[in-house]
Amino acid sequence: MLTIKQITENTDAVIRALEKKNFKGAKEAIDQVIAFNDKRRATQNVLDKNLAEVNSLSKTIGQLMKEGKKEEAEAARNRVAELKETNKSLQSEMDGATIDLQNVLYTIPNLPYDEVPEGKSAEDNVEVKTGGNKVELPADALPHWDLAKKYDLIDFDLGVKITGAGFPVYKGKGAQLQRALINFFLAEASKAGYTEIMPPTVVNAASGYGTGQLPDKEGQMYHCQLDDLYLIPTAEVPVTNIYRDVILEEKQLPIMNCAYTQCFRREAGSYGKDVRGLNRLHEFSKVEIVRIDKPEHSKQSHKEMLEHVENLLIKLELPYRILRLCGGDMSFTAALCYDFEVYSEAQKRWLEVSSVSNFDSYQANRLKCRYRTAEKKTELCHTLNGSALALPRIVAALLENNQTPEGIKIPKALVPYCGFEIID
C-alpha cells in the first residue's frame, strides 16, 4: 500500500508511475486519497481542539465550585456536555473518512521502479538473459500429457472424476518425481541460507489484504465462505504474514524463509492450449522463497534471489530465459519483477516457471512490518518473494525435453532425490 507521504509529496510523479503500470483512473484514485486524507486531518484538528477545551474546562469546574461561582461552573458543565456530543459526531466522521481512505488505498497498485520497461502486455517484456541448450527432438516427439499417459505418470481424467479439470492425480514415478523436485528445491534453498517454514494452506482475510491478494485477486482465490478463509495461491501469503504487525530489530535482517505448499488458483477465464495438461492447474505444488530486508539492501537481495532461481534451472539442465516485466504485465504489488521461462521443445513454446519480485515497502505498509534501526527509529521493511520453483511446468519441460527412445532421462542433480535415472 502506498503511503500518504508518497502520495502527497510527489503527487504528479505517483500518477505518472501508476499510468506506467497501466492503472486506469490513476489521477481520480489519487485525488480521492488526497480528499479523504484532507477531510480526516481537518476533522482530527477540530476534534483535538475540542478535546483540549474539554480537558481545560473539566479542570476549572471544581475550582469554580470552590469559589462559589455556581453559575459559571454550570455553564462550563453545559459547554463540556455540548463538546462531548459534538466530538461523538466528529469521531464518527473521522472514522468514516479513515475507512474510505483505506479502501481507496487498497485498490491502488504499487509503483514500478524506474528500470521497469514501458509496455502494456507480455509482448512488451524485455529478455535480459538466456541460458541452457535447447534440445533437438524428433518430429514425432510427444507433449507431456501424452508422455504422462504412455508411462502412467499422471492421470488427468481421474483428477476430473475426483475433483474437476485442473486437479491431476500423480502416480508411481510421476508422484516420485514430484516429491524429488520438492526435496531438491528445499535442499537447495537450505544450502543458500533459507529457513524452512511449513505454514497453513488456508489464511484469513487480514492475511490476504496484508500481501495484496485482496481485494485485487479475490475472484481468483478459492473462498471458504462459512469460515471466511481463503485457500492460498502461493506460500508468499502465509509466510510473509508471519511478520504482520511485527517490529524487527535491524540485526535480524535480512530474514530468509522458504516453504513448500500446495497452491490453489481458480484461473477463471483460462482456456485453449494454455490449460492443456500441466500448463495451467487449479492446484499445484510450489516451493517459495521470501525475504524481509532493509530498504538499502533489498536490491541486493533481489539479485541473490534471481541467481538462486537461475542456478536451479542450470542444475536441472533446462533451457531458460529471464524477462524483465513491463509496467502493464507486472503484478499489482510488485515494484520490479523478473520472470523465468523454460523452453518446451515438444510444445515449441516458453513456459513460465517463476516470478521473482521486489515489493519495496508496499506490502510492508499493508502488513505494518517494520524494523528498529540502530538509532532506535522505526522504518518500514522491504519484502521480496519468488518461486523456487513452481512444479507443473518444470515437470512438463523435464518430461518433454528429456524423452528418448529408451525412456525419459532424469537430470543428474535430481537422481539422488528420485532414486532412478530413467522413466521407462
Residue, then its C-alpha position, 0 to 999 in steps of 0.5 A: m500500500l502506498t503511503i500518504k507521504q508518497i502520495t502527497e509529496n510527489t503527487d504528479a510523479v505517483i500518477r505518472a508511475l501508476e499510468k506506467k503500470n497501466f492503472k486506469g483512473a490513476k489521477e481520480a484514485i489519487d485525488q480521492v486519497i488526497a480528499f479523504n486524507d484532507k477531510r480526516r486531518a481537518t476533522q482530527n484538528v477540530l476534534d483535538k481542539n475540542l478535546a483540549e477545551v474539554n480537558s481545560l474546562s473539566k479542570t476549572i469546574g471544581q475550582l469554580m465550585k470552590e469559589g462559589k461561582k455556581e453559575e459559571a461552573e454550570a455553564a462550563r458543565n453545559r459547554v463540556a456536555e455540548l463538546k462531548e456530543t459534538n466530538k461523538s459526531l466528529q469521531s464518527e466522521m473521522d472514522g468514516a473518512t479513515i475507512d474510505l481512505q483505506n479502501v481507496l488505498y487498497t485498490i491502488p497498485n504499487l509503483p514500478y521502479d524506474e528500470v521497469p520497461e514501458g509496455k502494456s502486455a507480455e509482448d512488451n517484456v524485455e529478455v535480459k538473459t538466456g541460458g541452457n541448450k535447447v534440445e533437438l527432438p524428433a518430429d514425432a516427439l510427444p507433449h507431456w500429457d501424452l508422455a504422462k499417459k504412455y508411462d502412467l505418470i499422471d492421470f488427468d481424467l481421474g483428477v476430473k472424476i475426483t475433483g474437476a479439470g485442473f486437479p491431476v492425480y500423480k502416480g508411481k514415478g510421476a508422484q516420485l518425481q514430484r516429491a524429488l523436485i520438492n526435496f531438491f528445491l528445499a535442499e537447495a534453498s537450505k544450502a543458500g541460507y533459507t529457513e524452512i517454514m511449513p505454514p497453513t494452506v488456508v489464511n484469513a482475510a487480514s492475511g490476504y489484504g496484508t500481501g495484496q491478494l485482496p481485494d485485487k485477486e479475490g475472484q481468483m482465490y478459492h473462498c471458504q465462505l462459512d469460515d471466511l478463509y481463503l485457500i492460498p495461491t502461493a506460500e508468499v501469503p502465509v509466510t510473509n504474514i508471519y511478520r504482520d504487525v511485527i517490529l524487527e530489530e535491524k540485526q535480524l535482517p535480512i530474514m530468509n524463509c522458504a516453504y513448500t505448499q500446495c497452491f490453489r488458483r481458480e484461473a477463471g477465464s483460462y482456456g485453449k492450449d494454455v490449460r492443456g495438461l500441466n500448463r495451467l492447474h487449479e492446484f499445484s505444488k510450489v516451493e517459495i522463497v521470501r525475504i524481509d530486508k532493509p530498504e538499502h539492501s533489498k536490491q541486493s537481495h533481489k539479485e541473490m534471489l534471481e541467481h538462486v532461481e537461475n542456478l536451479l534451472i542450470k542444475l536441472e539442465l533446462p533451457y531458460r530465459i529471464l524477462r524483465l516485466c513491463g509496467g502493464d504485465m507486472s503484478f499489482t504489488a510488485a515494484l520490479c519483477y523478473d520472470f523465468e521461462v523454460y523452453s518446451e521443445a515438444q510444445k515449441r513454446w516458453l513456459e513460465v516457471s517463476s516470478v521473482s519480485n521486489f515489493d519495496s515497502y508496499q506490502a510492508n505498509r499493508l502488513k505494518c512490518r517494520y524494523r528498529t534501526a540502530e538509532k532506535k527509529t522505526e522504518l518500514c521493511h522491504t519484502l521480496n518473494g519468488s518461486a523456487l520453483a513452481l512444479p507443473r511446468i518444470v515437470a512438463a519441460l523435464l518430461e518433454n525435453n528429456q524423452t528418448p527412445e529408451g525412456i525419459k532421462i532424469p537430470k543428474a542433480l535430481v537422481p539422488y532425490c528420485g532414486f532412478e535415472i530413467i522413466d521407462 
